[in-house]
């Protein structure tokens, strides 16, 4: 194979990097597979396999693409911070013609009668049991997927050609049987504690993450982790619009978990705060309110299940927290926040976690820093120490980062 060495306007790629064919993405979601030829006058010139030259303004490329230009094409870092992000999940143009109802069904093992109708999108397999139509959830999933691919440099490559299964179950008997199957599955793998937790919370939960068997993963070319939505009576409207609050929260968290490598593979300190804050931030950003309650069943010998949620008015979290911080009724402490888990949440603490996620997404500079932090977590399998997080965000001390976050919460920029 002949290798083409290409000189850039502001640097030279290595042989391997210059020959790299990759997918480039615009903020509208259009993609092209091409090599980078050069960057000049604020424009990236891409060469397709044909070959054909395509010129794209750098400002129209995804943040992930601009990260690639900084790391591999010697471009200045201000291309990461000098361009407004917009809302990629809303900006992307989704081709609904990609959603295909399949003839085959998703079938579990011979010990159950579980069978689900299937709809396929580019990156998801929507498995349904009941009357709820999957189209809105499929579109929401693809929009959230684009948001991750837009922001995080390794997301598209790490995802590969597999799909994530999303179960939408509004048949009570099927949901009950699915829960029993998963409890048996966990027990069969020696995960009695996880099985007990699922057995306790399954019927009360409207959304769960479950693992699929190796046979199912191979048969349907899907990831091990999937998302189950239990559509209860009276909650159907949340699945009829593209960004229903609860499913948006759950799937946003699942996608970030996927990017980070999964909670079981990462040191727990800080992981809960970062992924939970991200989920609530996306829910409120895209659905304009929060309706999500978290369940905790850490005591397997008790029938008690703890609920955790934010302030009762899911549309005014920022206003309420801002007032409480200004009046010293809530003190924001970055290091303590990273130690919290679901069992320790109060409404004030949950909204505090949300406020830091909002802070990380409030300017192009902070969005870029958040993306860098995600890459660190993915690479090192742990959340960086607090001083390292402060440095990622451009501060010399944790106190400086904390003070900046506090001032943000007190300001009207926190909406």
GUNU-855765 format. One record per residue (C-alpha): x, y, z; residue number from 1. Coordinates in steps of 0.001 Angstrom, whole numbers, plus 500000, padded with zeros to 6 digits. Example, Ala and Ser with C-alpha at 12.3 -4.5 7.8 and 13.67 -1.06 7.14 Angstrom:
2
<pt x="512300" y="495500" z="507800" seq="1"/>
<pt x="513670" y="498940" z="507140" seq="2"/>
//
This chain:
415
<pt x="500000" y="500000" z="500000" seq="1"/>
<pt x="501381" y="503388" z="499044" seq="2"/>
<pt x="501633" y="505850" z="501929" seq="3"/>
<pt x="501102" y="509538" z="501274" seq="4"/>
<pt x="503095" y="511957" z="503406" seq="5"/>
<pt x="501218" y="515222" z="503813" seq="6"/>
<pt x="502610" y="518508" z="505164" seq="7"/>
<pt x="500186" y="520658" z="507121" seq="8"/>
<pt x="500087" y="524434" z="507316" seq="9"/>
<pt x="501011" y="524380" z="511002" seq="10"/>
<pt x="502872" y="521116" z="511385" seq="11"/>
<pt x="503542" y="517689" z="509959" seq="12"/>
<pt x="501714" y="514478" z="510745" seq="13"/>
<pt x="503690" y="511302" z="511308" seq="14"/>
<pt x="503455" y="508702" z="508536" seq="15"/>
<pt x="500930" y="506640" z="510462" seq="16"/>
<pt x="498845" y="509639" z="511470" seq="17"/>
<pt x="498856" y="511150" z="507998" seq="18"/>
<pt x="497611" y="507879" z="506529" seq="19"/>
<pt x="494809" y="507563" z="509065" seq="20"/>
<pt x="491335" y="507334" z="507601" seq="21"/>
<pt x="488763" y="508417" z="510189" seq="22"/>
<pt x="485181" y="509642" z="510440" seq="23"/>
<pt x="484800" y="513423" z="510685" seq="24"/>
<pt x="481575" y="514902" z="512064" seq="25"/>
<pt x="479898" y="518287" z="511703" seq="26"/>
<pt x="477766" y="519904" z="514390" seq="27"/>
<pt x="474711" y="518980" z="512284" seq="28"/>
<pt x="475733" y="515346" z="512458" seq="29"/>
<pt x="476807" y="514815" z="508856" seq="30"/>
<pt x="479833" y="512541" z="508606" seq="31"/>
<pt x="482566" y="511773" z="506100" seq="32"/>
<pt x="485336" y="509184" z="506177" seq="33"/>
<pt x="488537" y="510851" z="505063" seq="34"/>
<pt x="492198" y="511618" z="505741" seq="35"/>
<pt x="493350" y="515039" z="506853" seq="36"/>
<pt x="495323" y="516780" z="504123" seq="37"/>
<pt x="495975" y="520199" z="505612" seq="38"/>
<pt x="494602" y="522987" z="507773" seq="39"/>
<pt x="494829" y="526614" z="506670" seq="40"/>
<pt x="492843" y="529825" z="507054" seq="41"/>
<pt x="490509" y="528202" z="509574" seq="42"/>
<pt x="489576" y="525360" z="507226" seq="43"/>
<pt x="490374" y="521645" z="507247" seq="44"/>
<pt x="490945" y="519994" z="503868" seq="45"/>
<pt x="489949" y="516321" z="503929" seq="46"/>
<pt x="490680" y="513691" z="501294" seq="47"/>
<pt x="488229" y="510843" z="500760" seq="48"/>
<pt x="489123" y="507378" z="499470" seq="49"/>
<pt x="487963" y="508350" z="495922" seq="50"/>
<pt x="490163" y="510533" z="496259" seq="51"/>
<pt x="488235" y="513781" z="496532" seq="52"/>
<pt x="489062" y="516936" z="498497" seq="53"/>
<pt x="486439" y="518286" z="500908" seq="54"/>
<pt x="486942" y="521631" z="502645" seq="55"/>
<pt x="485264" y="522110" z="506034" seq="56"/>
<pt x="485455" y="525173" z="508322" seq="57"/>
<pt x="487127" y="524104" z="511560" seq="58"/>
<pt x="484394" y="525860" z="513553" seq="59"/>
<pt x="481840" y="523490" z="512014" seq="60"/>
<pt x="483670" y="520344" z="513147" seq="61"/>
<pt x="482812" y="518472" z="516314" seq="62"/>
<pt x="484824" y="519103" z="519472" seq="63"/>
<pt x="486183" y="515551" z="519123" seq="64"/>
<pt x="487508" y="516379" z="515644" seq="65"/>
<pt x="489077" y="519595" z="516899" seq="66"/>
<pt x="490737" y="517624" z="519710" seq="67"/>
<pt x="492174" y="515377" z="516993" seq="68"/>
<pt x="493538" y="518409" z="515135" seq="69"/>
<pt x="495216" y="519726" z="518284" seq="70"/>
<pt x="496821" y="516401" z="519167" seq="71"/>
<pt x="497816" y="515147" z="515733" seq="72"/>
<pt x="497961" y="518188" z="513461" seq="73"/>
<pt x="499732" y="520706" z="515677" seq="74"/>
<pt x="496766" y="523055" z="515736" seq="75"/>
<pt x="496447" y="525723" z="518470" seq="76"/>
<pt x="494327" y="524890" z="521514" seq="77"/>
<pt x="492115" y="527914" z="520971" seq="78"/>
<pt x="490186" y="525945" z="518332" seq="79"/>
<pt x="488821" y="523976" z="521316" seq="80"/>
<pt x="487767" y="526954" z="523356" seq="81"/>
<pt x="486955" y="529707" z="520891" seq="82"/>
<pt x="483901" y="528041" z="519354" seq="83"/>
<pt x="480463" y="527824" z="520959" seq="84"/>
<pt x="479225" y="524265" z="521435" seq="85"/>
<pt x="475523" y="524790" z="520868" seq="86"/>
<pt x="473413" y="521762" z="521834" seq="87"/>
<pt x="474647" y="518873" z="519648" seq="88"/>
<pt x="471751" y="516613" z="520602" seq="89"/>
<pt x="469297" y="519196" z="519281" seq="90"/>
<pt x="471400" y="520428" z="516366" seq="91"/>
<pt x="471958" y="517015" z="514763" seq="92"/>
<pt x="469779" y="516034" z="511814" seq="93"/>
<pt x="468469" y="512515" z="512356" seq="94"/>
<pt x="467443" y="510441" z="509370" seq="95"/>
<pt x="464400" y="508631" z="510715" seq="96"/>
<pt x="464483" y="506425" z="507649" seq="97"/>
<pt x="467358" y="504599" z="509354" seq="98"/>
<pt x="464920" y="503120" z="511897" seq="99"/>
<pt x="464021" y="499636" z="510658" seq="100"/>
<pt x="461557" y="497207" z="512151" seq="101"/>
<pt x="463089" y="493739" z="512004" seq="102"/>
<pt x="461326" y="490481" z="511189" seq="103"/>
<pt x="463298" y="488535" z="513783" seq="104"/>
<pt x="462693" y="488784" z="517518" seq="105"/>
<pt x="465116" y="488986" z="520414" seq="106"/>
<pt x="464859" y="485687" z="522235" seq="107"/>
<pt x="466272" y="484796" z="525649" seq="108"/>
<pt x="467404" y="481319" z="526748" seq="109"/>
<pt x="465265" y="478190" z="526885" seq="110"/>
<pt x="464456" y="478721" z="530583" seq="111"/>
<pt x="462153" y="481629" z="529745" seq="112"/>
<pt x="459528" y="482578" z="527200" seq="113"/>
<pt x="460915" y="486086" z="526881" seq="114"/>
<pt x="460636" y="487408" z="523330" seq="115"/>
<pt x="460830" y="491023" z="522133" seq="116"/>
<pt x="460007" y="492756" z="518880" seq="117"/>
<pt x="462959" y="494639" z="517434" seq="118"/>
<pt x="463660" y="497979" z="515812" seq="119"/>
<pt x="467162" y="498779" z="514609" seq="120"/>
<pt x="468845" y="502187" z="514373" seq="121"/>
<pt x="472468" y="502989" z="513547" seq="122"/>
<pt x="473750" y="502339" z="517056" seq="123"/>
<pt x="470879" y="500769" z="519013" seq="124"/>
<pt x="468590" y="497764" z="519026" seq="125"/>
<pt x="465219" y="498704" z="520532" seq="126"/>
<pt x="463456" y="495658" z="522004" seq="127"/>
<pt x="459779" y="496141" z="522860" seq="128"/>
<pt x="457086" y="494195" z="524690" seq="129"/>
<pt x="453693" y="495860" z="524806" seq="130"/>
<pt x="452055" y="498747" z="523001" seq="131"/>
<pt x="454636" y="501523" z="523398" seq="132"/>
<pt x="456139" y="502527" z="520059" seq="133"/>
<pt x="459945" y="502648" z="519974" seq="134"/>
<pt x="460461" y="505524" z="517516" seq="135"/>
<pt x="460832" y="508376" z="520020" seq="136"/>
<pt x="463250" y="506389" z="522188" seq="137"/>
<pt x="465272" y="505396" z="519116" seq="138"/>
<pt x="465580" y="509039" z="518077" seq="139"/>
<pt x="466476" y="510124" z="521615" seq="140"/>
<pt x="469164" y="507439" z="521775" seq="141"/>
<pt x="470714" y="508475" z="518468" seq="142"/>
<pt x="470675" y="512149" z="519454" seq="143"/>
<pt x="472361" y="511380" z="522781" seq="144"/>
<pt x="474872" y="509165" z="520950" seq="145"/>
<pt x="475721" y="512066" z="518639" seq="146"/>
<pt x="476198" y="514353" z="521648" seq="147"/>
<pt x="478783" y="511953" z="523064" seq="148"/>
<pt x="480526" y="511455" z="519714" seq="149"/>
<pt x="480555" y="515236" z="519190" seq="150"/>
<pt x="482288" y="515914" z="522500" seq="151"/>
<pt x="484500" y="512908" z="523254" seq="152"/>
<pt x="487387" y="512057" z="520968" seq="153"/>
<pt x="487448" y="508266" z="521444" seq="154"/>
<pt x="483711" y="507649" z="521677" seq="155"/>
<pt x="482963" y="506727" z="518058" seq="156"/>
<pt x="486048" y="504526" z="517703" seq="157"/>
<pt x="485504" y="502769" z="521040" seq="158"/>
<pt x="481865" y="502077" z="520178" seq="159"/>
<pt x="482759" y="500197" z="516992" seq="160"/>
<pt x="480114" y="498308" z="515027" seq="161"/>
<pt x="478073" y="496858" z="517896" seq="162"/>
<pt x="474704" y="498124" z="519115" seq="163"/>
<pt x="473342" y="498776" z="522574" seq="164"/>
<pt x="470042" y="497093" z="523439" seq="165"/>
<pt x="467282" y="499241" z="524920" seq="166"/>
<pt x="464286" y="497335" z="526294" seq="167"/>
<pt x="460935" y="499147" z="526424" seq="168"/>
<pt x="458533" y="497017" z="528453" seq="169"/>
<pt x="454958" y="498055" z="529183" seq="170"/>
<pt x="453690" y="494522" z="529754" seq="171"/>
<pt x="453795" y="493781" z="533491" seq="172"/>
<pt x="454168" y="490009" z="533170" seq="173"/>
<pt x="457074" y="490400" z="530758" seq="174"/>
<pt x="458803" y="492897" z="533032" seq="175"/>
<pt x="458414" y="490570" z="536014" seq="176"/>
<pt x="459784" y="487614" z="534035" seq="177"/>
<pt x="462729" y="489686" z="532788" seq="178"/>
<pt x="463603" y="490584" z="536387" seq="179"/>
<pt x="463490" y="486943" z="537457" seq="180"/>
<pt x="465735" y="485993" z="534538" seq="181"/>
<pt x="468288" y="488616" z="535511" seq="182"/>
<pt x="468324" y="487560" z="539165" seq="183"/>
<pt x="469016" y="483963" z="538068" seq="184"/>
<pt x="471685" y="485192" z="535660" seq="185"/>
<pt x="473504" y="487095" z="538428" seq="186"/>
<pt x="473208" y="484235" z="540919" seq="187"/>
<pt x="474626" y="481845" z="538327" seq="188"/>
<pt x="477734" y="484030" z="538179" seq="189"/>
<pt x="478200" y="484178" z="541917" seq="190"/>
<pt x="476952" y="487764" z="542207" seq="191"/>
<pt x="474533" y="487156" z="545060" seq="192"/>
<pt x="474734" y="490718" z="546385" seq="193"/>
<pt x="473837" y="492217" z="543009" seq="194"/>
<pt x="471074" y="489632" z="542591" seq="195"/>
<pt x="469583" y="490556" z="545972" seq="196"/>
<pt x="469640" y="494258" z="545105" seq="197"/>
<pt x="467914" y="493658" z="541766" seq="198"/>
<pt x="465308" y="491401" z="543412" seq="199"/>
<pt x="464512" y="494149" z="545921" seq="200"/>
<pt x="464277" y="497074" z="543528" seq="201"/>
<pt x="463093" y="495516" z="540261" seq="202"/>
<pt x="459344" y="495999" z="540641" seq="203"/>
<pt x="459705" y="499540" z="541959" seq="204"/>
<pt x="462243" y="500603" z="539368" seq="205"/>
<pt x="461252" y="502279" z="536111" seq="206"/>
<pt x="464721" y="501894" z="534661" seq="207"/>
<pt x="467499" y="499372" z="535167" seq="208"/>
<pt x="470789" y="498455" z="533543" seq="209"/>
<pt x="471205" y="494721" z="532951" seq="210"/>
<pt x="473891" y="492498" z="531437" seq="211"/>
<pt x="473117" y="490125" z="528578" seq="212"/>
<pt x="474462" y="486615" z="528185" seq="213"/>
<pt x="477456" y="485927" z="525952" seq="214"/>
<pt x="475212" y="483997" z="523543" seq="215"/>
<pt x="472878" y="486978" z="523157" seq="216"/>
<pt x="475796" y="489351" z="522647" seq="217"/>
<pt x="477182" y="487176" z="519848" seq="218"/>
<pt x="473826" y="486416" z="518229" seq="219"/>
<pt x="472716" y="490050" z="517967" seq="220"/>
<pt x="476172" y="491732" z="517881" seq="221"/>
<pt x="475371" y="493876" z="520912" seq="222"/>
<pt x="477160" y="495119" z="524014" seq="223"/>
<pt x="476970" y="493277" z="527309" seq="224"/>
<pt x="475211" y="496130" z="529112" seq="225"/>
<pt x="471712" y="497114" z="528111" seq="226"/>
<pt x="469062" y="499480" z="529431" seq="227"/>
<pt x="465555" y="498433" z="530517" seq="228"/>
<pt x="462677" y="500924" z="530662" seq="229"/>
<pt x="459571" y="499801" z="532544" seq="230"/>
<pt x="456670" y="501808" z="531136" seq="231"/>
<pt x="454149" y="501987" z="533943" seq="232"/>
<pt x="450562" y="503101" z="533613" seq="233"/>
<pt x="450519" y="506883" z="533463" seq="234"/>
<pt x="454142" y="507223" z="532309" seq="235"/>
<pt x="453550" y="506506" z="528625" seq="236"/>
<pt x="453887" y="510160" z="527598" seq="237"/>
<pt x="457541" y="510098" z="528661" seq="238"/>
<pt x="458186" y="507654" z="525809" seq="239"/>
<pt x="456117" y="509415" z="523160" seq="240"/>
<pt x="458306" y="512517" z="522949" seq="241"/>
<pt x="461937" y="512420" z="521928" seq="242"/>
<pt x="463405" y="513797" z="525153" seq="243"/>
<pt x="461223" y="512353" z="527889" seq="244"/>
<pt x="462864" y="513389" z="531184" seq="245"/>
<pt x="463370" y="509965" z="532774" seq="246"/>
<pt x="464579" y="507992" z="529732" seq="247"/>
<pt x="466894" y="510892" z="528792" seq="248"/>
<pt x="468476" y="510801" z="532254" seq="249"/>
<pt x="468953" y="507022" z="532215" seq="250"/>
<pt x="470378" y="506726" z="528729" seq="251"/>
<pt x="472677" y="509747" z="529107" seq="252"/>
<pt x="474190" y="508031" z="532139" seq="253"/>
<pt x="474469" y="504700" z="530305" seq="254"/>
<pt x="476372" y="506291" z="527428" seq="255"/>
<pt x="478820" y="508090" z="529726" seq="256"/>
<pt x="479285" y="504851" z="531692" seq="257"/>
<pt x="480046" y="503119" z="528408" seq="258"/>
<pt x="482652" y="505720" z="527509" seq="259"/>
<pt x="484299" y="505560" z="530920" seq="260"/>
<pt x="484558" y="501776" z="530824" seq="261"/>
<pt x="481792" y="500783" z="533231" seq="262"/>
<pt x="481365" y="501363" z="536952" seq="263"/>
<pt x="482691" y="497920" z="537940" seq="264"/>
<pt x="486027" y="498650" z="536243" seq="265"/>
<pt x="486693" y="502057" z="537789" seq="266"/>
<pt x="487697" y="503157" z="541277" seq="267"/>
<pt x="484426" y="504416" z="542798" seq="268"/>
<pt x="485490" y="507744" z="544338" seq="269"/>
<pt x="483932" y="510537" z="542304" seq="270"/>
<pt x="482416" y="508228" z="539695" seq="271"/>
<pt x="478882" y="508487" z="541071" seq="272"/>
<pt x="478964" y="512292" z="541296" seq="273"/>
<pt x="480280" y="512738" z="537755" seq="274"/>
<pt x="477966" y="510271" z="535999" seq="275"/>
<pt x="474881" y="511211" z="538027" seq="276"/>
<pt x="475460" y="514930" z="537542" seq="277"/>
<pt x="475885" y="514377" z="533811" seq="278"/>
<pt x="472608" y="512443" z="533623" seq="279"/>
<pt x="470607" y="515147" z="535395" seq="280"/>
<pt x="472292" y="517890" z="533387" seq="281"/>
<pt x="471272" y="516248" z="530108" seq="282"/>
<pt x="467759" y="515561" z="531407" seq="283"/>
<pt x="467126" y="519178" z="532369" seq="284"/>
<pt x="468947" y="520622" z="529342" seq="285"/>
<pt x="466971" y="518538" z="526854" seq="286"/>
<pt x="463641" y="517954" z="528634" seq="287"/>
<pt x="463485" y="521276" z="530541" seq="288"/>
<pt x="462768" y="519557" z="533870" seq="289"/>
<pt x="463653" y="516558" z="536020" seq="290"/>
<pt x="461309" y="513719" z="536924" seq="291"/>
<pt x="463935" y="511154" z="537915" seq="292"/>
<pt x="464145" y="509482" z="541321" seq="293"/>
<pt x="467035" y="507222" z="542304" seq="294"/>
<pt x="466498" y="504003" z="544263" seq="295"/>
<pt x="468919" y="502496" z="546769" seq="296"/>
<pt x="468729" y="499053" z="548387" seq="297"/>
<pt x="472083" y="498579" z="550055" seq="298"/>
<pt x="470621" y="496596" z="552980" seq="299"/>
<pt x="469608" y="493237" z="551532" seq="300"/>
<pt x="468056" y="492004" z="554797" seq="301"/>
<pt x="465511" y="494806" z="554838" seq="302"/>
<pt x="462462" y="495501" z="552696" seq="303"/>
<pt x="463124" y="499235" z="552901" seq="304"/>
<pt x="464210" y="500973" z="549709" seq="305"/>
<pt x="465474" y="504535" z="549940" seq="306"/>
<pt x="464373" y="507152" z="547414" seq="307"/>
<pt x="466604" y="510050" z="546417" seq="308"/>
<pt x="465575" y="512968" z="544265" seq="309"/>
<pt x="466187" y="516679" z="543869" seq="310"/>
<pt x="463973" y="519597" z="544847" seq="311"/>
<pt x="460277" y="518930" z="544368" seq="312"/>
<pt x="459933" y="521494" z="541590" seq="313"/>
<pt x="461975" y="519886" z="538838" seq="314"/>
<pt x="461970" y="523099" z="536786" seq="315"/>
<pt x="463607" y="525456" z="539312" seq="316"/>
<pt x="466599" y="523623" z="540735" seq="317"/>
<pt x="469075" y="526375" z="539834" seq="318"/>
<pt x="466965" y="529147" z="541348" seq="319"/>
<pt x="466438" y="527207" z="544584" seq="320"/>
<pt x="470078" y="526156" z="545010" seq="321"/>
<pt x="471350" y="529633" z="544130" seq="322"/>
<pt x="469181" y="531117" z="546896" seq="323"/>
<pt x="470367" y="528513" z="549405" seq="324"/>
<pt x="474057" y="529043" z="548551" seq="325"/>
<pt x="473734" y="532822" z="548696" seq="326"/>
<pt x="472076" y="532487" z="552114" seq="327"/>
<pt x="474730" y="530040" z="553389" seq="328"/>
<pt x="472112" y="527327" z="553869" seq="329"/>
<pt x="474183" y="525106" z="551550" seq="330"/>
<pt x="477982" y="525130" z="551486" seq="331"/>
<pt x="479480" y="523752" z="548289" seq="332"/>
<pt x="482450" y="521486" z="549001" seq="333"/>
<pt x="484064" y="519912" z="545944" seq="334"/>
<pt x="486084" y="517236" z="547748" seq="335"/>
<pt x="483137" y="516067" z="549874" seq="336"/>
<pt x="480846" y="515979" z="546835" seq="337"/>
<pt x="483122" y="513429" z="545160" seq="338"/>
<pt x="482685" y="511023" z="548103" seq="339"/>
<pt x="478880" y="510876" z="548018" seq="340"/>
<pt x="476916" y="507863" z="546836" seq="341"/>
<pt x="473190" y="507314" z="546394" seq="342"/>
<pt x="472675" y="506311" z="550044" seq="343"/>
<pt x="473953" y="509725" z="551206" seq="344"/>
<pt x="471864" y="511931" z="548941" seq="345"/>
<pt x="469529" y="514665" z="550073" seq="346"/>
<pt x="467704" y="516970" z="547640" seq="347"/>
<pt x="470355" y="519633" z="548263" seq="348"/>
<pt x="473200" y="517207" z="547589" seq="349"/>
<pt x="471673" y="515845" z="544397" seq="350"/>
<pt x="471149" y="519350" z="543032" seq="351"/>
<pt x="474705" y="520215" z="544100" seq="352"/>
<pt x="475983" y="517332" z="541957" seq="353"/>
<pt x="473838" y="518612" z="539087" seq="354"/>
<pt x="475215" y="522134" z="539530" seq="355"/>
<pt x="478801" y="520962" z="539054" seq="356"/>
<pt x="477841" y="519108" z="535869" seq="357"/>
<pt x="476195" y="522314" z="534647" seq="358"/>
<pt x="479351" y="524240" z="535573" seq="359"/>
<pt x="481504" y="521833" z="533523" seq="360"/>
<pt x="479277" y="522392" z="530485" seq="361"/>
<pt x="478780" y="526154" z="530833" seq="362"/>
<pt x="481557" y="527485" z="528550" seq="363"/>
<pt x="483563" y="526066" z="525627" seq="364"/>
<pt x="486669" y="526087" z="527842" seq="365"/>
<pt x="484963" y="524034" z="530535" seq="366"/>
<pt x="483407" y="521633" z="528035" seq="367"/>
<pt x="486862" y="520988" z="526606" seq="368"/>
<pt x="488241" y="520422" z="530112" seq="369"/>
<pt x="485398" y="518022" z="530919" seq="370"/>
<pt x="486200" y="516048" z="527772" seq="371"/>
<pt x="489845" y="515867" z="528850" seq="372"/>
<pt x="488806" y="514646" z="532311" seq="373"/>
<pt x="486644" y="511919" z="530764" seq="374"/>
<pt x="489627" y="510730" z="528726" seq="375"/>
<pt x="491754" y="510619" z="531892" seq="376"/>
<pt x="489129" y="508500" z="533655" seq="377"/>
<pt x="488797" y="506199" z="530662" seq="378"/>
<pt x="492564" y="505756" z="530476" seq="379"/>
<pt x="493432" y="505481" z="534183" seq="380"/>
<pt x="490267" y="503730" z="535418" seq="381"/>
<pt x="489812" y="506236" z="538199" seq="382"/>
<pt x="488674" y="509801" z="538683" seq="383"/>
<pt x="491746" y="512074" z="538953" seq="384"/>
<pt x="492706" y="513471" z="542335" seq="385"/>
<pt x="490981" y="516757" z="543090" seq="386"/>
<pt x="494126" y="518805" z="542493" seq="387"/>
<pt x="494498" y="517179" z="539074" seq="388"/>
<pt x="490873" y="518011" z="538227" seq="389"/>
<pt x="491559" y="521618" z="539266" seq="390"/>
<pt x="494551" y="521750" z="536931" seq="391"/>
<pt x="492550" y="520253" z="534057" seq="392"/>
<pt x="490124" y="523155" z="534486" seq="393"/>
<pt x="492955" y="525683" z="534542" seq="394"/>
<pt x="493393" y="526299" z="538282" seq="395"/>
<pt x="496427" y="525931" z="540530" seq="396"/>
<pt x="494467" y="524731" z="543562" seq="397"/>
<pt x="491247" y="522940" z="544478" seq="398"/>
<pt x="490178" y="526032" z="546392" seq="399"/>
<pt x="490356" y="528144" z="543228" seq="400"/>
<pt x="488217" y="525634" z="541320" seq="401"/>
<pt x="485722" y="525440" z="544171" seq="402"/>
<pt x="485456" y="529216" z="544465" seq="403"/>
<pt x="484881" y="529554" z="540728" seq="404"/>
<pt x="482129" y="526930" z="540882" seq="405"/>
<pt x="480533" y="528711" z="543868" seq="406"/>
<pt x="480534" y="532037" z="542048" seq="407"/>
<pt x="478964" y="530335" z="539030" seq="408"/>
<pt x="476149" y="528865" z="541159" seq="409"/>
<pt x="475514" y="532241" z="542770" seq="410"/>
<pt x="475279" y="533926" z="539367" seq="411"/>
<pt x="472386" y="534012" z="536935" seq="412"/>
<pt x="474510" y="532040" z="534462" seq="413"/>
<pt x="473361" y="528984" z="536405" seq="414"/>
<pt x="469845" y="528647" z="535043" seq="415"/>
//
